[in-house]
Amino acid sequence: MRKLPKPTEQEINEGPQTVSFQIANGNARQGCILQTSFPTKARAQKYLLANWPTIEKMARDALATGTVEGGQLKLTMI
């Protein structure tokens, strides 16, 4: 198993990382942001990919309820 890189000093200073992704919304695409508690982008991306079905459902539920902020769906890691 591959080890994930240690956080850089910049990442430590920036704090928790976000990951951006898009979901289909009819004929359009909806931008989404997932706020994680991970210190590196690599770990945040790995979390997104490992939990994609759950995160996609959360994004679709948020889209259905109309909780779009600034043109993007903002989700927080569970």
Secondary structure, 3 states (H helix, E strand, C coil): CCCCCCCCHHHHHHCCCEEEEEEEECCEEEEEEEECCCCCHHHHHHHHHHCHHHHHHHHHHHHHHCCEECCEEEEECC
